[in-house]
Each structure stands twice: as structure tokens, then as C-alpha cells.
Amino acid sequence: MRVRRVQVRENRGIGFEEARTMAKKEAAKFLKEPMLMSWMNRFTGQHYPDVDCCQEEGKESWEIYAESRGGNVRIEVGNSYVFIFREGGLTN
């Protein structure tokens, strides 16, 4: 998994939509059509998908969900948000 960190001024109060936009732009440096597979708001503890499908040491279910479906680019925006992307678009 490729991991990239996008630095932001934490005291600026970045919101989810802005963080997602920043993450997608960063993911586009590695993926032609980035598709968001999962995310985590570390500040609130909210994550998507909200699944309890599995556990693996050191990983949470939303991370495992994304990785098992091809998620291979992890973008961390500041200290508050994590997004996992995979290549999107149609496959033959």
C-alpha cells in the first residue's frame, strides 16, 4: 500500500469535504481514476464503511474492507482524516 501524507494547518478546522477533495487530488498522482473505497475521521471516530466484517492485528475493519477490494493508495490528510483509494473506471 502506498501511503502519502498531506499536511494542513490543524488549527484551520478543515472539514470532511475539503479533506476528501485534497485526498483525491493527491491520489490522482498515482491513480488514473481514483475511486474512494473507505475513510476514517480520526477526530470523531466515524468511518466508512461502517462494517464489522473482520479483524486483523493493527488494522480496522474499514481498512481491511478497502484493501480486500483493491484499495492500494492511502492518503492521510493532517492528523484527522484517512482515505483509501483504488483505481476506478470500468474494467474488461
MODELLER restraints for C-alpha pairs under 7 A, 6 or more apart:
rsr = mdl.restraints
at = mdl.atoms
rsr.add(forms.Gaussian(group=physical.xy_distance, feature=features.Distance(at['CA:1:A'], at['CA:72:A']), mean=4.66, stdev=0.5))
rsr.add(forms.Gaussian(group=physical.xy_distance, feature=features.Distance(at['CA:1:A'], at['CA:73:A']), mean=5.73, stdev=0.5))
rsr.add(forms.Gaussian(group=physical.xy_distance, feature=features.Distance(at['CA:1:A'], at['CA:74:A']), mean=6.87, stdev=0.5))
rsr.add(forms.Gaussian(group=physical.xy_distance, feature=features.Distance(at['CA:2:A'], at['CA:72:A']), mean=6.15, stdev=0.5))
rsr.add(forms.Gaussian(group=physical.xy_distance, feature=features.Distance(at['CA:2:A'], at['CA:73:A']), mean=4.84, stdev=0.5))
rsr.add(forms.Gaussian(group=physical.xy_distance, feature=features.Distance(at['CA:2:A'], at['CA:74:A']), mean=6.05, stdev=0.5))
rsr.add(forms.Gaussian(group=physical.xy_distance, feature=features.Distance(at['CA:3:A'], at['CA:73:A']), mean=6.04, stdev=0.5))
rsr.add(forms.Gaussian(group=physical.xy_distance, feature=features.Distance(at['CA:3:A'], at['CA:74:A']), mean=4.73, stdev=0.5))
rsr.add(forms.Gaussian(group=physical.xy_distance, feature=features.Distance(at['CA:3:A'], at['CA:75:A']), mean=5.93, stdev=0.5))
rsr.add(forms.Gaussian(group=physical.xy_distance, feature=features.Distance(at['CA:4:A'], at['CA:74:A']), mean=6.33, stdev=0.5))
rsr.add(forms.Gaussian(group=physical.xy_distance, feature=features.Distance(at['CA:4:A'], at['CA:75:A']), mean=4.98, stdev=0.5))
rsr.add(forms.Gaussian(group=physical.xy_distance, feature=features.Distance(at['CA:4:A'], at['CA:76:A']), mean=6.29, stdev=0.5))
rsr.add(forms.Gaussian(group=physical.xy_distance, feature=features.Distance(at['CA:5:A'], at['CA:75:A']), mean=5.78, stdev=0.5))
rsr.add(forms.Gaussian(group=physical.xy_distance, feature=features.Distance(at['CA:5:A'], at['CA:76:A']), mean=4.73, stdev=0.5))
rsr.add(forms.Gaussian(group=physical.xy_distance, feature=features.Distance(at['CA:5:A'], at['CA:77:A']), mean=5.96, stdev=0.5))
rsr.add(forms.Gaussian(group=physical.xy_distance, feature=features.Distance(at['CA:6:A'], at['CA:76:A']), mean=6.09, stdev=0.5))
rsr.add(forms.Gaussian(group=physical.xy_distance, feature=features.Distance(at['CA:6:A'], at['CA:77:A']), mean=4.76, stdev=0.5))
rsr.add(forms.Gaussian(group=physical.xy_distance, feature=features.Distance(at['CA:6:A'], at['CA:78:A']), mean=6.00, stdev=0.5))
rsr.add(forms.Gaussian(group=physical.xy_distance, feature=features.Distance(at['CA:7:A'], at['CA:77:A']), mean=6.25, stdev=0.5))
rsr.add(forms.Gaussian(group=physical.xy_distance, feature=features.Distance(at['CA:7:A'], at['CA:78:A']), mean=5.02, stdev=0.5))
rsr.add(forms.Gaussian(group=physical.xy_distance, feature=features.Distance(at['CA:8:A'], at['CA:78:A']), mean=5.22, stdev=0.5))
rsr.add(forms.Gaussian(group=physical.xy_distance, feature=features.Distance(at['CA:10:A'], at['CA:78:A']), mean=6.68, stdev=0.5))
rsr.add(forms.Gaussian(group=physical.xy_distance, feature=features.Distance(at['CA:19:A'], at['CA:77:A']), mean=6.25, stdev=0.5))
rsr.add(forms.Gaussian(group=physical.xy_distance, feature=features.Distance(at['CA:23:A'], at['CA:75:A']), mean=5.75, stdev=0.5))
rsr.add(forms.Gaussian(group=physical.xy_distance, feature=features.Distance(at['CA:23:A'], at['CA:77:A']), mean=6.72, stdev=0.5))
rsr.add(forms.Gaussian(group=physical.xy_distance, feature=features.Distance(at['CA:23:A'], at['CA:83:A']), mean=6.82, stdev=0.5))
rsr.add(forms.Gaussian(group=physical.xy_distance, feature=features.Distance(at['CA:24:A'], at['CA:34:A']), mean=6.65, stdev=0.5))
rsr.add(forms.Gaussian(group=physical.xy_distance, feature=features.Distance(at['CA:27:A'], at['CA:34:A']), mean=6.21, stdev=0.5))
rsr.add(forms.Gaussian(group=physical.xy_distance, feature=features.Distance(at['CA:27:A'], at['CA:73:A']), mean=6.68, stdev=0.5))
rsr.add(forms.Gaussian(group=physical.xy_distance, feature=features.Distance(at['CA:28:A'], at['CA:34:A']), mean=5.91, stdev=0.5))
rsr.add(forms.Gaussian(group=physical.xy_distance, feature=features.Distance(at['CA:31:A'], at['CA:87:A']), mean=5.59, stdev=0.5))
rsr.add(forms.Gaussian(group=physical.xy_distance, feature=features.Distance(at['CA:32:A'], at['CA:87:A']), mean=6.63, stdev=0.5))
rsr.add(forms.Gaussian(group=physical.xy_distance, feature=features.Distance(at['CA:33:A'], at['CA:87:A']), mean=5.55, stdev=0.5))
rsr.add(forms.Gaussian(group=physical.xy_distance, feature=features.Distance(at['CA:33:A'], at['CA:88:A']), mean=4.91, stdev=0.5))
rsr.add(forms.Gaussian(group=physical.xy_distance, feature=features.Distance(at['CA:33:A'], at['CA:89:A']), mean=6.27, stdev=0.5))
rsr.add(forms.Gaussian(group=physical.xy_distance, feature=features.Distance(at['CA:34:A'], at['CA:85:A']), mean=5.87, stdev=0.5))
rsr.add(forms.Gaussian(group=physical.xy_distance, feature=features.Distance(at['CA:34:A'], at['CA:86:A']), mean=5.71, stdev=0.5))
rsr.add(forms.Gaussian(group=physical.xy_distance, feature=features.Distance(at['CA:34:A'], at['CA:87:A']), mean=5.01, stdev=0.5))
rsr.add(forms.Gaussian(group=physical.xy_distance, feature=features.Distance(at['CA:34:A'], at['CA:88:A']), mean=5.37, stdev=0.5))
rsr.add(forms.Gaussian(group=physical.xy_distance, feature=features.Distance(at['CA:35:A'], at['CA:85:A']), mean=5.27, stdev=0.5))
rsr.add(forms.Gaussian(group=physical.xy_distance, feature=features.Distance(at['CA:35:A'], at['CA:86:A']), mean=5.32, stdev=0.5))
rsr.add(forms.Gaussian(group=physical.xy_distance, feature=features.Distance(at['CA:35:A'], at['CA:87:A']), mean=5.85, stdev=0.5))
rsr.add(forms.Gaussian(group=physical.xy_distance, feature=features.Distance(at['CA:35:A'], at['CA:88:A']), mean=4.80, stdev=0.5))
rsr.add(forms.Gaussian(group=physical.xy_distance, feature=features.Distance(at['CA:36:A'], at['CA:84:A']), mean=6.06, stdev=0.5))
rsr.add(forms.Gaussian(group=physical.xy_distance, feature=features.Distance(at['CA:36:A'], at['CA:85:A']), mean=4.50, stdev=0.5))
rsr.add(forms.Gaussian(group=physical.xy_distance, feature=features.Distance(at['CA:36:A'], at['CA:86:A']), mean=6.72, stdev=0.5))
rsr.add(forms.Gaussian(group=physical.xy_distance, feature=features.Distance(at['CA:37:A'], at['CA:66:A']), mean=5.28, stdev=0.5))
rsr.add(forms.Gaussian(group=physical.xy_distance, feature=features.Distance(at['CA:37:A'], at['CA:71:A']), mean=6.48, stdev=0.5))
rsr.add(forms.Gaussian(group=physical.xy_distance, feature=features.Distance(at['CA:37:A'], at['CA:84:A']), mean=5.66, stdev=0.5))
rsr.add(forms.Gaussian(group=physical.xy_distance, feature=features.Distance(at['CA:37:A'], at['CA:85:A']), mean=5.35, stdev=0.5))
rsr.add(forms.Gaussian(group=physical.xy_distance, feature=features.Distance(at['CA:37:A'], at['CA:86:A']), mean=6.86, stdev=0.5))
rsr.add(forms.Gaussian(group=physical.xy_distance, feature=features.Distance(at['CA:38:A'], at['CA:48:A']), mean=5.26, stdev=0.5))
rsr.add(forms.Gaussian(group=physical.xy_distance, feature=features.Distance(at['CA:38:A'], at['CA:49:A']), mean=6.10, stdev=0.5))
rsr.add(forms.Gaussian(group=physical.xy_distance, feature=features.Distance(at['CA:38:A'], at['CA:62:A']), mean=6.20, stdev=0.5))
rsr.add(forms.Gaussian(group=physical.xy_distance, feature=features.Distance(at['CA:38:A'], at['CA:63:A']), mean=6.98, stdev=0.5))
rsr.add(forms.Gaussian(group=physical.xy_distance, feature=features.Distance(at['CA:38:A'], at['CA:66:A']), mean=5.80, stdev=0.5))
rsr.add(forms.Gaussian(group=physical.xy_distance, feature=features.Distance(at['CA:38:A'], at['CA:83:A']), mean=5.92, stdev=0.5))
rsr.add(forms.Gaussian(group=physical.xy_distance, feature=features.Distance(at['CA:38:A'], at['CA:84:A']), mean=5.38, stdev=0.5))
rsr.add(forms.Gaussian(group=physical.xy_distance, feature=features.Distance(at['CA:39:A'], at['CA:47:A']), mean=5.54, stdev=0.5))
rsr.add(forms.Gaussian(group=physical.xy_distance, feature=features.Distance(at['CA:39:A'], at['CA:48:A']), mean=5.36, stdev=0.5))
rsr.add(forms.Gaussian(group=physical.xy_distance, feature=features.Distance(at['CA:39:A'], at['CA:82:A']), mean=5.43, stdev=0.5))
rsr.add(forms.Gaussian(group=physical.xy_distance, feature=features.Distance(at['CA:39:A'], at['CA:83:A']), mean=4.33, stdev=0.5))
rsr.add(forms.Gaussian(group=physical.xy_distance, feature=features.Distance(at['CA:39:A'], at['CA:84:A']), mean=6.23, stdev=0.5))
rsr.add(forms.Gaussian(group=physical.xy_distance, feature=features.Distance(at['CA:40:A'], at['CA:46:A']), mean=5.99, stdev=0.5))
rsr.add(forms.Gaussian(group=physical.xy_distance, feature=features.Distance(at['CA:40:A'], at['CA:47:A']), mean=4.22, stdev=0.5))
rsr.add(forms.Gaussian(group=physical.xy_distance, feature=features.Distance(at['CA:40:A'], at['CA:48:A']), mean=6.56, stdev=0.5))
rsr.add(forms.Gaussian(group=physical.xy_distance, feature=features.Distance(at['CA:40:A'], at['CA:81:A']), mean=5.67, stdev=0.5))
rsr.add(forms.Gaussian(group=physical.xy_distance, feature=features.Distance(at['CA:40:A'], at['CA:82:A']), mean=5.13, stdev=0.5))
rsr.add(forms.Gaussian(group=physical.xy_distance, feature=features.Distance(at['CA:40:A'], at['CA:83:A']), mean=6.62, stdev=0.5))
rsr.add(forms.Gaussian(group=physical.xy_distance, feature=features.Distance(at['CA:41:A'], at['CA:47:A']), mean=6.10, stdev=0.5))
rsr.add(forms.Gaussian(group=physical.xy_distance, feature=features.Distance(at['CA:41:A'], at['CA:80:A']), mean=5.74, stdev=0.5))
rsr.add(forms.Gaussian(group=physical.xy_distance, feature=features.Distance(at['CA:41:A'], at['CA:81:A']), mean=4.75, stdev=0.5))
rsr.add(forms.Gaussian(group=physical.xy_distance, feature=features.Distance(at['CA:41:A'], at['CA:82:A']), mean=6.73, stdev=0.5))
rsr.add(forms.Gaussian(group=physical.xy_distance, feature=features.Distance(at['CA:42:A'], at['CA:80:A']), mean=4.83, stdev=0.5))
rsr.add(forms.Gaussian(group=physical.xy_distance, feature=features.Distance(at['CA:42:A'], at['CA:81:A']), mean=5.83, stdev=0.5))
rsr.add(forms.Gaussian(group=physical.xy_distance, feature=features.Distance(at['CA:43:A'], at['CA:80:A']), mean=5.48, stdev=0.5))
rsr.add(forms.Gaussian(group=physical.xy_distance, feature=features.Distance(at['CA:47:A'], at['CA:62:A']), mean=6.89, stdev=0.5))
rsr.add(forms.Gaussian(group=physical.xy_distance, feature=features.Distance(at['CA:48:A'], at['CA:62:A']), mean=6.27, stdev=0.5))
rsr.add(forms.Gaussian(group=physical.xy_distance, feature=features.Distance(at['CA:49:A'], at['CA:62:A']), mean=5.79, stdev=0.5))
rsr.add(forms.Gaussian(group=physical.xy_distance, feature=features.Distance(at['CA:50:A'], at['CA:62:A']), mean=6.91, stdev=0.5))
rsr.add(forms.Gaussian(group=physical.xy_distance, feature=features.Distance(at['CA:51:A'], at['CA:61:A']), mean=6.29, stdev=0.5))
rsr.add(forms.Gaussian(group=physical.xy_distance, feature=features.Distance(at['CA:51:A'], at['CA:62:A']), mean=6.56, stdev=0.5))
rsr.add(forms.Gaussian(group=physical.xy_distance, feature=features.Distance(at['CA:52:A'], at['CA:61:A']), mean=5.80, stdev=0.5))
rsr.add(forms.Gaussian(group=physical.xy_distance, feature=features.Distance(at['CA:53:A'], at['CA:61:A']), mean=6.21, stdev=0.5))
rsr.add(forms.Gaussian(group=physical.xy_distance, feature=features.Distance(at['CA:54:A'], at['CA:61:A']), mean=5.65, stdev=0.5))
rsr.add(forms.Gaussian(group=physical.xy_distance, feature=features.Distance(at['CA:55:A'], at['CA:61:A']), mean=5.92, stdev=0.5))
rsr.add(forms.Gaussian(group=physical.xy_distance, feature=features.Distance(at['CA:66:A'], at['CA:84:A']), mean=6.60, stdev=0.5))
rsr.add(forms.Gaussian(group=physical.xy_distance, feature=features.Distance(at['CA:70:A'], at['CA:86:A']), mean=5.74, stdev=0.5))
rsr.add(forms.Gaussian(group=physical.xy_distance, feature=features.Distance(at['CA:71:A'], at['CA:84:A']), mean=5.87, stdev=0.5))
rsr.add(forms.Gaussian(group=physical.xy_distance, feature=features.Distance(at['CA:71:A'], at['CA:85:A']), mean=5.05, stdev=0.5))
rsr.add(forms.Gaussian(group=physical.xy_distance, feature=features.Distance(at['CA:71:A'], at['CA:86:A']), mean=4.31, stdev=0.5))
rsr.add(forms.Gaussian(group=physical.xy_distance, feature=features.Distance(at['CA:72:A'], at['CA:84:A']), mean=6.96, stdev=0.5))
rsr.add(forms.Gaussian(group=physical.xy_distance, feature=features.Distance(at['CA:72:A'], at['CA:85:A']), mean=6.26, stdev=0.5))
rsr.add(forms.Gaussian(group=physical.xy_distance, feature=features.Distance(at['CA:72:A'], at['CA:86:A']), mean=5.60, stdev=0.5))
rsr.add(forms.Gaussian(group=physical.xy_distance, feature=features.Distance(at['CA:73:A'], at['CA:84:A']), mean=5.62, stdev=0.5))
rsr.add(forms.Gaussian(group=physical.xy_distance, feature=features.Distance(at['CA:73:A'], at['CA:85:A']), mean=5.18, stdev=0.5))
rsr.add(forms.Gaussian(group=physical.xy_distance, feature=features.Distance(at['CA:73:A'], at['CA:86:A']), mean=6.36, stdev=0.5))
rsr.add(forms.Gaussian(group=physical.xy_distance, feature=features.Distance(at['CA:74:A'], at['CA:82:A']), mean=6.98, stdev=0.5))
rsr.add(forms.Gaussian(group=physical.xy_distance, feature=features.Distance(at['CA:74:A'], at['CA:83:A']), mean=5.71, stdev=0.5))
rsr.add(forms.Gaussian(group=physical.xy_distance, feature=features.Distance(at['CA:74:A'], at['CA:84:A']), mean=4.45, stdev=0.5))
rsr.add(forms.Gaussian(group=physical.xy_distance, feature=features.Distance(at['CA:74:A'], at['CA:85:A']), mean=6.44, stdev=0.5))
rsr.add(forms.Gaussian(group=physical.xy_distance, feature=features.Distance(at['CA:75:A'], at['CA:82:A']), mean=5.75, stdev=0.5))
rsr.add(forms.Gaussian(group=physical.xy_distance, feature=features.Distance(at['CA:75:A'], at['CA:83:A']), mean=5.18, stdev=0.5))
rsr.add(forms.Gaussian(group=physical.xy_distance, feature=features.Distance(at['CA:75:A'], at['CA:84:A']), mean=6.32, stdev=0.5))
rsr.add(forms.Gaussian(group=physical.xy_distance, feature=features.Distance(at['CA:76:A'], at['CA:82:A']), mean=4.42, stdev=0.5))
rsr.add(forms.Gaussian(group=physical.xy_distance, feature=features.Distance(at['CA:76:A'], at['CA:83:A']), mean=6.40, stdev=0.5))
